[in-house]
Amino acid sequence: MSRLWTKTRTTLEMIKWEHSIFALPFALTGALLAAHGIPTWRTLAWILVAMVSARSAAMAFNRWADADLDAANPRTKMRAIPAGLLTRSFVLGFTLLMIAVFELACWQLNRLTLILSPVVLAVLLGYSYMKRLTRFSHVILGLALGIAPSGAWIAVRGSLDPRITLLTAIVTCWVAGFDILYACQDMDHDRHAGLFSIPQAVGLAAAFWIARILHLTVVALLAWFAILFHFGLAGEIGVAVVALLLLYEHLIVSPRDLRRLNAAFFTMNGVIAMVFLAFVAADIWLAR
């Protein structure tokens, strides 16, 4: 029993389940907007199952695909596979299990969700190889999280409204921006390992400016999104608060001081996602 608990805890640590806070609030936002309120509990439950299983599959597959790269990087050499805590075969088996759970959830939701599920998996799993191919892997990661609100909309309605794809673009730019900042930690390692990233290609100072531009784009697109969905005061305040939080995130890190990068990456981005969900939910509730 103790060994099982240790393996379960290690698996949860490997997939960083707590980081679901990045994408899950935006998926729930898409579901709330699609239903103009709370979807049926059955639909909501299967959306949650689909989100958690898809993200778990993506994270586990990433650890499986990057095991050798992680072992060569001082920052990541203590991850589960290079540290010998989990075997590659176990992690691959866990990935396949999560894919099966994701497909079950899509089947339970509606036909279009099931039809599009292979496309979702291609993006989620394909990201793991992007740093070997292109410096724009940050955008692919952004898209992997960005499809969550559009997917949740389809799960609720069985069709896609072009307006919700704007939230996909917003999340894509948001994630790409903060992933560029996070990748600054591995700039030297990426150069030596033959991997690609924006910081590795253009340097720290330029990478920070690209991240800033992406996050300014997020604010502009959020203002447009608020217009498209006729946000009231609560929704407009939410957009303003997200803009202020993004500004704060950029104030606490700089190319000359990366010490607070983890605080910006984990804490602030989790807060941003939850704040946006809370204000959109309040806006929908007040409009009813």
C-alpha positions in Angstrom: 0.0 0.0 0.0 2.9 2.4 0.9 4.5 1.7 -2.5 1.3 2.3 -4.3 0.8 5.6 -2.5 4.4 6.7 -3.3 3.9 5.8 -7.0 0.6 7.7 -7.1 2.1 10.8 -5.5 5.1 10.7 -7.9 2.7 10.4 -10.9 0.7 13.4 -9.7 3.9 15.3 -9.2 5.1 14.3 -12.7 1.9 15.6 -14.4 1.8 18.8 -12.2 -1.9 18.3 -11.7 -2.1 21.6 -9.7 -1.2 23.5 -12.9 -4.7 22.6 -14.3 -5.5 26.0 -12.9 -4.1 27.5 -16.0 -6.4 26.0 -18.6 -9.4 24.8 -16.5 -10.8 28.2 -15.7 -10.9 29.2 -19.3 -12.6 25.9 -20.2 -15.2 26.6 -17.6 -15.5 30.2 -18.9 -16.3 28.7 -22.4 -18.9 26.4 -20.9 -20.6 29.2 -18.9 -20.8 31.4 -22.0 -22.1 28.6 -24.1 -24.9 27.8 -21.6 -25.3 31.4 -20.6 -25.2 30.0 -17.1 -24.2 26.7 -15.5 -24.4 23.7 -18.0 -26.2 20.6 -16.9 -24.2 18.8 -14.2 -23.7 15.8 -16.4 -22.1 17.9 -19.2 -20.0 19.8 -16.7 -18.8 16.6 -15.1 -17.7 15.1 -18.5 -16.0 18.4 -19.4 -14.0 18.2 -16.2 -13.1 14.6 -17.0 -12.0 15.5 -20.5 -9.9 18.4 -19.3 -8.1 16.5 -16.6 -7.5 13.4 -18.7 -6.3 15.4 -21.7 -3.9 17.5 -19.7 -2.6 14.5 -17.8 -2.0 12.6 -21.1 -0.1 15.7 -22.5 2.1 16.1 -19.4 2.9 12.4 -19.1 3.7 12.2 -22.8 5.9 15.2 -22.5 7.9 13.7 -19.7 8.2 10.4 -21.7 9.3 12.2 -24.8 11.8 14.5 -23.0 13.3 12.0 -20.6 16.7 12.1 -22.1 16.6 15.9 -22.5 15.5 16.3 -18.9 18.4 14.1 -17.7 20.9 16.4 -19.4 19.4 19.6 -17.9 20.4 20.5 -14.3 17.0 22.2 -13.8 15.0 19.1 -14.7 17.3 16.1 -14.0 15.4 15.2 -10.9 12.1 14.7 -12.7 10.5 11.3 -12.3 12.0 9.4 -15.2 15.6 10.6 -15.2 15.6 10.3 -11.4 14.5 6.6 -11.7 11.3 7.2 -9.7 9.1 6.0 -12.6 9.9 3.9 -15.7 9.3 5.1 -19.3 7.0 2.1 -19.9 4.9 3.1 -16.8 4.6 6.7 -18.0 3.7 5.6 -21.5 1.0 3.3 -20.1 -0.4 6.1 -18.0 -0.5 8.3 -21.1 -2.5 5.7 -23.0 -4.9 5.3 -20.1 -5.5 9.0 -20.0 -6.1 9.1 -23.7 -8.7 6.4 -23.4 -10.4 8.3 -20.6 -10.4 11.5 -22.7 -12.0 9.6 -25.6 -14.6 8.2 -23.3 -15.5 11.7 -22.1 -15.7 13.1 -25.6 -18.0 10.2 -26.6 -20.2 11.0 -23.6 -20.5 14.7 -24.6 -21.6 14.8 -28.2 -20.7 13.7 -31.8 -18.7 16.8 -32.8 -16.6 16.6 -29.6 -15.7 13.0 -30.4 -15.0 13.8 -34.1 -12.5 16.6 -33.1 -10.9 14.7 -30.3 -8.0 13.3 -32.5 -7.2 16.9 -33.6 -7.0 17.9 -29.9 -4.7 15.0 -29.1 -2.5 15.8 -32.1 -1.9 19.3 -30.7 -1.5 18.2 -27.1 1.0 15.4 -27.8 2.7 17.0 -30.8 3.8 19.9 -28.6 6.4 17.7 -26.9 8.5 17.6 -30.1 8.1 21.2 -31.1 11.3 22.5 -29.4 13.2 20.1 -31.6 11.7 21.7 -34.7 10.9 25.3 -34.2 11.5 28.3 -32.0 7.8 28.9 -32.0 7.0 26.0 -29.7 5.6 28.5 -27.2 2.7 29.3 -29.6 1.9 25.5 -29.9 1.8 25.3 -26.1 -0.4 28.3 -26.1 -2.7 26.6 -28.6 -2.8 23.4 -26.5 -4.3 25.4 -23.6 -6.2 27.8 -25.9 -8.4 25.1 -27.4 -9.9 24.5 -24.0 -12.7 27.2 -24.1 -13.6 26.4 -27.7 -13.7 22.7 -26.8 -15.9 23.4 -23.8 -18.3 25.5 -26.0 -18.6 22.6 -28.4 -19.2 20.2 -25.5 -22.1 22.3 -24.3 -23.7 23.2 -27.7 -22.5 20.6 -30.1 -21.4 23.4 -32.5 -18.8 26.1 -32.7 -19.5 29.8 -32.5 -16.7 31.9 -34.1 -16.8 34.3 -31.2 -15.4 31.8 -28.7 -12.4 31.2 -31.0 -11.3 34.7 -29.9 -10.9 33.4 -26.4 -8.7 30.6 -27.9 -6.6 33.3 -29.5 -6.4 35.2 -26.1 -5.3 32.1 -24.2 -2.8 31.2 -26.9 -1.1 34.6 -26.7 -1.2 34.7 -22.9 0.4 31.2 -22.6 2.9 31.9 -25.3 4.0 35.1 -23.6 4.6 33.6 -20.2 6.2 30.4 -21.7 8.7 32.6 -23.4 9.5 34.2 -20.1 9.8 30.7 -18.4 12.1 29.5 -21.2 14.6 32.2 -20.4 15.8 29.9 -17.6 16.9 27.3 -20.1 18.4 29.6 -22.8 22.0 28.4 -22.5 21.0 24.8 -22.1 18.8 24.9 -25.2 21.7 26.3 -27.2 24.0 23.5 -26.2 21.3 20.8 -26.6 20.3 22.0 -30.1 16.8 22.9 -29.0 14.8 25.9 -30.2 13.1 28.7 -28.3 12.5 32.4 -28.6 15.1 33.3 -25.9 17.6 30.9 -27.5 17.1 32.6 -30.9 16.9 36.3 -30.0 18.4 36.7 -26.5 16.8 37.7 -23.1 16.1 41.3 -23.8 14.3 40.7 -27.1 12.4 37.7 -25.7 11.0 39.9 -22.9 9.8 42.4 -25.5 8.1 39.7 -27.5 6.4 38.5 -24.3 5.2 42.0 -23.5 3.8 42.5 -27.0 1.9 39.2 -26.7 0.4 40.2 -23.4 -0.5 43.7 -24.8 -2.3 41.7 -27.6 -4.1 39.7 -24.9 -5.5 42.9 -23.3 -6.6 44.3 -26.7 -8.3 41.0 -27.6 -10.0 40.8 -24.2 -11.5 44.3 -24.8 -12.8 43.0 -28.2 -14.1 39.8 -26.5 -16.0 41.9 -24.0 -17.7 43.7 -26.8 -18.6 40.6 -28.7 -20.2 39.0 -25.6 -21.8 42.2 -24.4 -20.0 42.2 -21.0 -21.6 44.3 -18.3 -19.7 46.1 -15.6 -18.5 43.0 -13.8 -17.0 41.6 -17.0 -15.4 44.9 -17.9 -13.8 45.1 -14.4 -12.5 41.5 -14.9 -10.8 42.6 -18.1 -9.2 45.6 -16.3 -8.0 43.4 -13.4 -6.4 40.9 -15.8 -4.6 43.8 -17.5 -3.3 45.0 -14.2 -2.2 41.5 -13.2 -0.3 41.1 -16.4 1.4 44.4 -15.9 2.4 43.4 -12.4 3.8 40.1 -13.7 6.1 42.0 -16.0 7.1 44.4 -13.3 8.5 41.6 -11.0 10.8 40.0 -13.6 13.3 41.5 -16.0 16.1 40.2 -18.3 18.5 41.2 -15.5 16.7 39.5 -12.7 15.0 36.1 -13.2 14.8 35.3 -9.5 11.0 35.9 -9.3 10.2 34.1 -12.5 8.6 31.1 -10.8 6.3 33.5 -8.8 5.3 35.2 -12.1 4.8 31.9 -13.9 2.9 29.9 -11.3 1.2 32.3 -8.9 0.3 35.2 -11.1 -0.9 33.2 -14.1 -3.0 31.0 -11.8 -4.6 34.1 -10.3 -5.2 35.6 -13.8 -7.1 32.5 -14.9 -9.3 32.4 -11.8 -10.0 36.1 -11.8 -11.2 36.0 -15.3 -13.5 33.1 -14.7 -14.9 34.7 -11.5 -15.7 38.0 -13.2 -17.3 36.4 -16.3 -19.4 34.2 -14.0 -20.5 37.2 -12.0 -21.3 39.1 -15.3 -23.5 36.2 -16.5 -25.2 35.9 -13.2 -26.0 39.6 -13.0 -27.3 39.7 -16.5 -29.9 37.0 -15.9 
